[in-house]
Amino acid sequence: MMSDEEPEEALLLPWDRFSAWLHCICVVGFDLELGQAVEVRKTSICYLSFPDSNSGCLGDTQFCFRFRQGSNRKSSLGCFLETTDRDAPPCLKREQGHYYGYVYFRQVRDKSLKRGYFQKSLVLISKLPYVTFFHSLLKIMAPEYFEKQEPCLEAACNDIDRWPTPHPGRILTLPIMGVVIKVRIPTCYDKPGTSQLVQSAQSDSQVSIVLPTIHEVDLFRCFYPVFFHIQMLWELVLLGEALVVMAPSPAESSDTVLALVSCISPLRYCSDFRPYFTIHDSEFKEYTTRTQAPPSVILGVTNPFFAKTLQHWPHIIRIGDMKQAGEMAKQMKVKKLKNLKTLDSKPGVYTAYKPYLNKDEEIIKQLQKGVQQKRPSAAQNAILRRYFLELTQSFIIPLERYVASLMPLQKSISPWKSPPQLRPFIQQDFMKTLEKAGPQLTSRLKGDWIGLYRNFLKSPNFDGWFRNRRREMTQKLEALHLEALCEEDLQERVQKHSEVETVDLVLKLKDKLSQAEKEQLPVRPGTVAKLRAHIEAVILALPEDLQGILHKPSTP
């Protein structure tokens, strides 16, 4: 177990490891007099932890929700979680302003209770968007908890507090309640589209579950009710359009919203999304007001009340009961995409949106053929995931190419001047590049690509992507500047300056070093140590009183 650790992980305090994975665990019971009541931790989470009264969820149901973080809480785990975030792909970075709630809800008949039913939810609250992993964890924890109550939750928390911190690229072995889960968190360096599966080795006699993915939902199962419209849905998500998914249960609602958000991967979806949204949500008024256009958000709802409240929304996806999948194909063929003033109960996509790209009949035929031939769901899922990935990459490559051209040349970096600035993103210049180096180089799809780009550049997804790329490139310039400084002969330089100027230079360089370490700049191995040694040599050549000043730890 300890062999998985970084040396500094030994410095973690009790419950730090637990906090790296989970914020807290909640138990939510349903009381006849009080309505939903949180038994362990009282928060508004209770309303999101139960299916709406109209959902007939008898038995066990799993789903997930997402909610805004309240106060500006700071974590004591900064350095460990920064590593997690730095190496994780965009879609797997920790949420800054939101938490995820992963729910295991049980409803069974019980005549001894006043209501006639046992209704309870076990909820894991986390900053990590590891949907598959946390649902798998709940499958182990919840049945045990419902049977044995609180003591087994305490045991589970102690198990989690012994786990290594989430570390992209490393294979982690995570024991929980007598079961061992083996996972690998993907990294931003993995080739997109390849999920590096954790292989089951012979030495894994203790391992009970090997998870092939920690976060991916089954795209084909989620999109099956509306698969004639997958390409249009990809455009709507890419452009950050206001979308509502109306589904019969929280499980179908949350899976569909998560599938929509992941269909533009490896791009990160930068607007808000709520896999399961109820009328009790604190953002209910904000998101349902008619006084302004609907915000850029994807909502998953199950309460029929929303059919009335959100009928002014521009894009509505109605999902029928997935248990009647056989009937779906007929319903999909009949569905016409019109701007319907009223919502009937038939599944389909209701919108006046006209896609920019011509419909790709190939993928529809391929998936239909798979349905007819009873192709395994995993294979259908892989086909659809690859299709979305290629579509997104064709779209993003011209943007990547243009943004890379904004980087100053390496020869313009001088060690004794501030690092050069990135050139600005000029929409007109970018549009000109599309004629020769646009998506037509990698995609067979025809259509108004220019119009799609023009609209995308106004969206939160572009803003989030460009801010991230600009930060990465600025850090690269800082790293190159640091490497250039490292190659300079500092002692020769300070000989030409007064002691006051030398002290000033040393202070500036020390600041630069601490900033580089804080931001974990992508410098060549050994650069920081080499520059630190150069600085130390300069300090030692100064009078003792100045050495004392410079050796004092700098105040933050």
C-alpha distance (Angstrom), angle and dihedral (degrees) to the residues before:
residue distance angle dihedral
M1 . . .
M2 3.80 . .
S3 3.80 91.1 .
D4 3.83 87.9 74.3
E5 3.78 90.7 63.1
E6 3.77 133.6 104.4
P7 3.85 109.9 -132.2
E8 3.82 90.8 -111.6
E9 3.82 91.4 55.0
A10 3.78 86.6 76.9
L11 3.84 86.2 69.6
L12 3.80 92.8 63.5
L13 3.80 116.5 118.9
P14 3.82 124.6 -131.2
W15 3.83 110.6 -70.4
D16 3.83 91.9 14.7
R17 3.81 90.6 106.6
F18 3.81 90.4 47.3
S19 3.83 89.2 50.6
A20 3.81 91.2 51.3
W21 3.83 87.8 64.1
L22 3.80 105.8 25.0
H23 3.78 137.6 24.8
C24 3.81 93.0 -158.5
I25 3.81 145.6 -40.9
C26 3.81 119.0 -116.2
V27 3.78 130.9 -164.2
V28 3.80 112.8 -156.1
G29 3.81 120.2 -168.0
F30 3.81 127.0 -172.3
D31 3.78 113.2 -127.7
L32 3.80 121.6 -168.7
E33 3.83 95.4 -139.7
L34 3.82 98.5 35.8
G35 3.80 102.2 34.2
Q36 3.81 111.7 -141.7
A37 3.79 112.0 5.2
V38 3.79 127.3 -176.7
E39 3.76 107.1 -135.4
V40 3.79 99.8 -169.3
R41 3.82 104.7 23.9
K42 3.81 124.0 16.9
T43 3.80 112.1 -140.4
S44 3.80 138.1 125.8
I45 3.81 86.5 -92.7
C46 3.82 87.7 94.7
Y47 3.82 94.7 79.7
L48 3.79 92.2 51.7
S49 3.80 92.7 48.0
F50 3.80 96.0 67.4
P51 3.80 131.3 61.4
D52 3.81 114.3 -111.8
S53 3.80 112.4 -90.6
N54 3.80 90.0 -106.5
S55 3.82 94.0 60.1
G56 3.80 110.1 92.3
C57 3.81 95.8 -147.1
L58 3.78 103.5 163.9
G59 3.79 114.3 171.3
D60 3.81 122.2 11.9
T61 3.81 123.4 -18.5
Q62 3.80 130.1 -179.6
F63 3.78 126.2 -161.9
C64 3.76 141.0 139.6
F65 3.80 138.5 -128.4
R66 3.79 135.9 -171.1
F67 3.80 128.5 -145.5
R68 3.78 139.8 177.5
Q69 3.78 120.5 -90.9
G70 3.78 110.4 -116.0
S71 3.79 115.7 -147.8
N72 3.78 123.5 16.5
R73 3.80 96.7 -92.5
K74 3.80 119.0 -173.3
S75 3.78 122.5 -147.9
S76 3.78 124.0 -138.0
L77 3.78 87.5 -146.2
G78 3.81 96.4 74.6
C79 3.81 100.2 131.8
F80 3.82 95.9 45.6
L81 3.78 94.8 44.9
E82 3.83 91.8 45.8
T83 3.82 87.7 61.0
T84 3.81 89.5 50.4
D85 3.80 90.6 50.8
R86 3.79 97.0 41.8
D87 3.80 94.9 55.0
A88 3.83 98.6 35.6
P89 3.83 122.2 95.8
P90 3.85 113.7 -105.0
C91 3.82 94.4 -99.5
L92 3.83 92.2 53.0
K93 3.78 100.5 49.4
R94 3.80 116.1 117.9
E95 3.79 115.3 -89.5
Q96 3.80 111.9 -105.1
G97 3.80 102.4 -161.1
H98 3.81 101.7 16.3
Y99 3.79 142.5 61.7
Y100 3.80 127.8 -149.0
G101 3.80 120.6 -135.4
Y102 3.81 115.8 -154.8
V103 3.81 110.8 -161.9
Y104 3.81 134.6 -159.5
F105 3.83 107.0 -174.0
R106 3.79 123.5 -171.7
Q107 3.81 124.2 -167.0
V108 3.81 118.4 174.9
R109 3.80 133.3 157.6
D110 3.79 113.4 -95.8
K111 3.80 117.9 171.2
S112 3.80 92.0 -167.3
L113 3.81 90.3 69.1
K114 3.81 122.3 79.6
R115 3.80 93.0 -124.5
G116 3.79 91.7 46.3
Y117 3.82 92.0 -123.2
F118 3.79 138.2 83.8
Q119 3.83 105.5 -134.9
K120 3.76 121.8 177.2
S121 3.82 139.8 144.0
L122 3.78 131.0 -153.3
V123 3.82 108.7 -155.3
L124 3.81 130.3 -168.0
I125 3.83 113.7 -158.0
S126 3.81 115.6 -157.7
K127 3.79 143.7 154.5
L128 3.81 89.3 -137.2
P129 3.83 120.1 95.4
Y130 3.84 92.4 -146.8
V131 3.81 95.2 135.6
T132 3.81 100.1 166.5
F133 3.79 92.7 42.6
F134 3.82 96.2 51.5
H135 3.81 92.9 43.5
S136 3.84 88.3 52.3
L137 3.81 89.7 48.0
L138 3.82 90.8 51.8
K139 3.82 91.0 50.6
I140 3.81 86.4 62.7
M141 3.82 99.0 38.6
A142 3.82 105.1 38.4
P143 3.85 102.0 56.8
E144 3.82 88.7 47.7
Y145 3.79 91.3 48.7
F146 3.83 94.7 48.5
E147 3.79 88.2 53.1
K148 3.83 101.8 39.8
Q149 3.83 104.3 22.4
E150 3.85 129.0 -153.4
P151 3.86 103.3 -8.7
C152 3.80 92.1 64.0
L153 3.85 90.2 52.3
E154 3.78 88.6 55.1
A155 3.80 89.6 51.3
A156 3.84 90.4 49.3
C157 3.83 91.4 50.9
N158 3.81 90.2 51.4
D159 3.83 90.0 50.3
I160 3.84 91.7 50.9
D161 3.81 91.1 48.3
R162 3.81 88.2 61.5
W163 3.81 94.5 53.4
P164 3.82 120.3 107.9
T165 3.82 112.3 -107.7
P166 3.86 115.6 -90.4
H167 3.79 104.0 -83.8
P168 3.85 121.1 -179.3
G169 3.80 113.7 -129.6
R170 3.77 95.9 18.6
I171 3.79 123.0 106.5
L172 3.80 106.4 -124.2
T173 3.79 126.6 -158.6
L174 3.80 109.4 -155.6
P175 3.83 119.9 -172.6
I176 3.82 116.0 -157.1
M177 3.80 127.7 172.0
G178 3.79 95.0 -25.1
V179 3.81 93.3 -44.7
V180 3.83 125.5 100.5
I181 3.83 121.5 -145.3
K182 3.80 120.3 -163.3
V183 3.82 118.0 -158.2
R184 3.77 142.8 161.1
I185 3.80 119.6 -150.1
P186 3.84 108.8 -144.1
T187 3.81 119.7 -119.4
C188 3.80 131.8 -140.7
Y189 3.83 86.5 -114.9
D190 3.83 93.8 61.9
K191 3.78 113.6 106.7
P192 3.84 106.2 -102.2
G193 3.77 112.3 -106.8
T194 3.79 94.9 26.3
S195 3.76 114.0 101.4
Q196 3.78 103.7 -162.0
L197 3.77 97.8 -138.2
V198 3.75 119.6 -144.9
Q199 3.78 104.8 -119.0
S200 3.77 119.1 -139.6
A201 3.80 106.2 -119.2
Q202 3.81 126.2 -160.0
S203 3.81 89.1 -115.9
D204 3.82 87.7 63.1
S205 3.79 95.6 86.1
Q206 3.83 88.3 131.7
V207 3.83 94.9 50.4
S208 3.80 113.6 102.2
I209 3.82 101.2 175.3
V210 3.81 129.3 30.5
L211 3.82 109.0 -168.6
P212 3.84 113.6 -151.0
T213 3.83 90.5 -161.1
I214 3.79 134.1 15.6
H215 3.81 98.0 -157.7
E216 3.81 116.3 10.9
V217 3.80 118.3 113.5
D218 3.81 122.3 -152.8
L219 3.81 98.7 -91.3
F220 3.80 96.6 -171.0
R221 3.81 94.2 51.1
C222 3.82 90.0 48.9
F223 3.81 96.0 45.8
Y224 3.82 96.2 38.4
P225 3.84 94.1 97.3
V226 3.84 90.0 55.7
F227 3.81 104.6 21.6
F228 3.83 93.6 133.2
H229 3.80 86.3 69.5
I230 3.82 102.2 42.8
Q231 3.80 94.3 115.9
M232 3.79 93.0 51.1
L233 3.82 90.3 47.6
W234 3.82 88.8 52.3
E235 3.84 88.9 55.3
L236 3.82 92.7 48.0
V237 3.82 91.9 50.9
L238 3.82 92.4 43.8
L239 3.82 90.5 53.5
G240 3.82 93.4 46.2
E241 3.81 93.4 -119.9
A242 3.83 121.0 175.1
L243 3.81 105.4 -96.9
V244 3.79 132.3 176.4
V245 3.81 124.7 -164.8
M246 3.82 113.5 -156.5
A247 3.79 109.6 -162.8
P248 3.81 137.1 166.5
S249 3.83 95.2 -120.4
P250 3.83 140.5 22.1
A251 3.83 89.7 -114.4
E252 3.82 92.7 58.0
S253 3.79 92.2 39.9
S254 3.83 94.9 51.5
D255 3.82 95.0 41.8
T256 3.82 91.7 51.1
V257 3.82 94.1 47.9
L258 3.84 90.8 48.1
A259 3.83 89.8 48.3
L260 3.83 90.5 51.8
V261 3.81 92.5 49.3
S262 3.83 91.7 48.6
C263 3.82 96.0 47.0
I264 3.85 91.4 83.5
S265 3.83 92.5 51.2
P266 3.05 131.4 167.3
L267 3.83 81.2 39.9
R268 3.80 111.6 78.8
Y269 3.79 114.6 -123.8
C270 3.82 101.4 -125.0
S271 3.81 103.3 -172.9
D272 3.78 125.7 81.3
F273 3.80 120.2 -81.3
R274 3.78 131.0 -177.1
P275 3.81 114.9 -162.9
Y276 3.81 89.1 -165.4
F277 3.80 121.4 18.4
T278 3.81 127.3 -179.8
I279 3.80 136.5 -170.3
H280 3.82 88.3 -108.7
D281 3.81 92.6 62.0
S282 3.81 114.6 121.4
E283 3.84 88.5 -129.2
F284 3.82 92.7 52.3
K285 3.84 95.0 106.1
E286 3.79 92.9 41.4
Y287 3.81 92.3 52.8
T288 3.82 100.1 39.9
T289 3.83 101.9 42.8
R290 3.80 116.2 124.0
T291 3.81 94.6 -157.3
Q292 3.82 91.3 87.8
A293 3.78 138.9 21.7
P294 3.84 114.5 -76.3
P295 3.82 111.6 -89.8
S296 3.80 125.1 -112.0
V297 3.81 97.0 -86.5
I298 3.81 140.4 119.9
L299 3.81 112.2 -136.0
G300 3.80 126.3 -168.3
V301 3.83 112.4 -157.4
T302 3.81 137.9 171.7
N303 3.81 104.4 178.9
P304 3.87 111.2 101.5
F305 3.83 86.6 -140.6
F306 3.82 87.5 78.7
A307 3.82 91.8 63.2
K308 3.80 86.1 71.1
T309 3.83 98.9 33.9
L310 3.82 95.6 49.1
Q311 3.80 101.7 34.2
H312 3.84 89.3 111.1
W313 3.83 89.8 62.0
P314 3.81 112.8 112.9
H315 3.82 98.4 -132.5
I316 3.81 125.2 35.2
I317 3.80 126.3 175.7
R318 3.78 115.1 -162.9
I319 3.77 115.4 -161.6
G320 3.80 118.1 -163.9
D321 3.77 123.0 -150.7
M322 3.80 104.9 -61.8
K323 3.79 89.9 -147.5
Q324 3.81 87.3 74.7
A325 3.80 91.6 57.8
G326 3.81 92.4 141.2
E327 3.79 90.9 65.4
M328 3.78 92.9 46.7
A329 3.79 98.4 80.9
K330 3.81 91.7 58.4
Q331 3.79 92.2 48.1
M332 3.81 91.7 49.7
K333 3.79 93.9 52.5
V334 3.78 91.6 51.9
K335 3.79 94.3 46.9
K336 3.76 114.4 107.3
L337 3.79 120.2 -165.4
K338 3.77 103.7 -126.1
N339 3.76 133.4 143.7
L340 3.80 95.8 -101.1
K341 3.77 115.4 -163.7
T342 3.80 92.6 -154.7
L343 3.76 129.0 34.4
D344 3.75 118.8 -122.6
S345 3.77 118.7 -166.7
K346 3.80 97.2 -106.2
P347 3.81 116.1 118.0
G348 3.78 116.3 -112.3
V349 3.78 144.4 92.0
Y350 3.81 117.1 -67.4
T351 3.79 112.9 -161.1
A352 3.81 144.6 120.2
Y353 3.83 89.8 -141.7
K354 3.79 115.9 131.2
P355 3.82 110.1 -152.8
Y356 3.81 117.7 -124.6
L357 3.82 93.2 -142.2
N358 3.79 127.1 62.0
K359 3.77 113.7 -107.7
D360 3.80 115.8 -90.2
E361 3.80 102.6 -132.2
E362 3.84 91.5 179.1
I363 3.80 96.0 70.8
I364 3.84 92.3 45.6
K365 3.83 91.0 51.9
Q366 3.79 91.4 46.3
L367 3.81 93.1 51.8
Q368 3.83 93.2 42.9
K369 3.79 89.9 51.5
G370 3.80 87.9 51.6
V371 3.82 90.6 53.4
Q372 3.83 91.5 49.8
Q373 3.81 92.7 47.2
K374 3.83 91.5 44.5
R375 3.80 91.0 -120.9
P376 3.84 109.8 -171.4
S377 3.81 114.2 -90.9
A378 3.83 91.3 -122.4
A379 3.84 90.0 58.6
Q380 3.83 92.4 47.7
N381 3.80 88.8 48.4
A382 3.84 91.3 51.1
I383 3.85 91.4 50.1
L384 3.80 92.2 50.8
R385 3.82 94.3 44.1
R386 3.82 90.8 51.0
Y387 3.83 90.5 48.0
F388 3.83 92.6 53.2
L389 3.82 91.6 43.8
E390 3.85 92.8 52.5
L391 3.81 91.1 45.7
T392 3.84 92.2 50.7
Q393 3.81 92.7 44.4
S394 3.81 92.1 50.1
F395 3.80 87.4 52.6
I396 3.81 97.7 44.6
I397 3.86 101.0 41.3
P398 3.87 94.4 75.5
L399 3.83 89.0 50.1
E400 3.82 91.3 48.6
R401 3.80 90.4 49.0
Y402 3.81 93.4 50.1
V403 3.83 94.1 45.2
A404 3.83 90.4 49.9
S405 3.83 87.7 57.2
L406 3.85 89.2 60.0
M407 3.82 90.4 66.6
P408 3.85 113.4 103.8
L409 3.80 116.4 -118.9
Q410 3.79 115.6 -92.0
K411 3.81 91.5 -122.1
S412 3.83 89.0 62.8
I413 3.82 89.6 66.5
S414 3.80 111.2 101.2
P415 3.83 118.6 -173.5
W416 3.83 92.7 -139.3
K417 3.78 97.6 48.0
S418 3.82 128.9 64.6
P419 3.83 113.2 -89.0
P420 3.84 111.2 -88.2
Q421 3.82 118.2 -101.0
L422 3.80 125.4 -111.9
R423 3.79 114.0 -104.5
P424 3.85 113.7 -109.5
F425 3.83 122.9 -96.8
I426 3.82 105.6 -109.6
Q427 3.79 111.8 -166.6
Q428 3.81 94.1 -153.5
D429 3.81 92.2 53.1
F430 3.81 91.2 48.3
M431 3.83 92.0 50.3
K432 3.81 89.9 53.1
T433 3.83 90.4 57.8
L434 3.83 91.5 58.2
E435 3.80 93.9 72.3
K436 3.82 93.3 67.9
A437 3.80 103.1 16.5
G438 3.81 104.8 29.8
P439 3.81 131.9 125.2
Q440 3.82 90.7 -76.6
L441 3.83 86.7 83.0
T442 3.80 91.9 67.1
S443 3.83 107.0 16.9
R444 3.81 129.8 66.2
L445 3.81 90.6 -156.2
K446 3.77 118.5 113.3
G447 3.80 126.5 -158.3
D448 3.78 142.4 88.5
W449 3.82 99.0 -33.8
I450 3.84 89.9 158.8
G451 3.82 91.2 57.9
L452 3.81 90.4 48.1
Y453 3.83 91.4 52.1
R454 3.80 92.4 45.7
N455 3.81 90.4 54.3
F456 3.82 93.1 42.2
L457 3.83 92.1 55.0
K458 3.83 88.0 62.5
S459 3.83 93.4 50.9
P460 3.82 131.2 98.0
N461 3.82 88.1 -121.2
F462 3.81 91.6 63.2
D463 3.79 91.3 43.8
G464 3.83 91.9 51.8
W465 3.81 93.5 43.9
F466 3.82 94.4 47.5
R467 3.80 93.8 46.0
N468 3.79 89.5 52.6
R469 3.83 93.0 47.5
R470 3.82 91.5 46.6
R471 3.82 90.6 51.3
E472 3.83 91.1 49.1
M473 3.82 92.1 48.8
T474 3.82 93.2 46.0
Q475 3.81 88.6 51.7
K476 3.81 89.2 49.4
L477 3.83 89.8 53.6
E478 3.83 90.1 48.6
A479 3.81 89.6 49.6
L480 3.82 92.3 49.7
H481 3.81 89.0 48.5
L482 3.82 90.5 51.8
E483 3.82 90.7 49.2
A484 3.82 90.1 50.1
L485 3.83 89.8 52.1
C486 3.78 89.7 49.4
E487 3.81 91.0 59.2
E488 3.83 92.4 53.1
D489 3.81 123.9 97.8
L490 3.81 99.0 -119.8
Q491 3.81 95.6 -176.3
E492 3.77 92.6 54.6
R493 3.82 89.5 49.8
V494 3.83 96.5 49.6
Q495 3.82 91.6 50.9
K496 3.82 86.9 72.1
H497 3.83 92.3 52.9
S498 3.79 137.2 70.3
E499 3.81 121.9 -107.0
V500 3.83 91.0 -104.9
E501 3.83 90.8 53.4
T502 3.82 90.5 46.4
V503 3.83 91.7 52.2
D504 3.81 89.4 48.3
L505 3.83 90.6 50.6
V506 3.83 92.7 48.2
L507 3.83 91.3 50.3
K508 3.80 91.2 49.8
L509 3.81 91.9 48.4
K510 3.82 92.0 47.8
D511 3.81 89.1 51.5
K512 3.78 90.1 49.4
L513 3.82 91.0 50.9
S514 3.79 94.9 49.3
Q515 3.83 89.6 47.4
A516 3.83 90.0 50.0
E517 3.80 90.9 51.8
K518 3.79 92.9 45.2
E519 3.81 92.7 50.8
Q520 3.82 91.9 38.4
L521 3.80 91.4 -131.5
P522 3.83 115.5 -152.4
V523 3.83 95.5 -110.4
R524 3.81 126.8 154.1
P525 3.83 113.0 -89.4
G526 3.81 112.1 -86.9
T527 3.83 95.5 20.8
V528 3.81 95.6 111.8
A529 3.83 93.5 44.9
K530 3.82 91.3 47.8
L531 3.82 93.5 49.9
R532 3.80 90.9 45.7
A533 3.83 89.2 54.0
H534 3.85 90.5 49.8
I535 3.83 90.7 50.8
E536 3.82 91.5 47.8
A537 3.83 90.5 52.0
V538 3.84 90.0 52.6
I539 3.83 91.8 48.6
L540 3.83 92.0 50.6
A541 3.82 90.2 54.8
L542 3.84 90.3 58.8
P543 3.84 126.1 86.0
E544 3.84 114.9 -81.6
D545 3.82 96.4 -108.4
L546 3.82 90.5 56.1
Q547 3.80 90.9 45.1
G548 3.81 88.6 56.6
I549 3.82 91.7 53.0
L550 3.80 93.2 47.6
H551 3.81 94.0 46.7
K552 3.79 92.2 56.1
P553 3.81 110.3 106.3
S554 3.79 109.0 -103.0
T555 3.80 115.4 -112.4
P556 3.81 113.2 -115.2
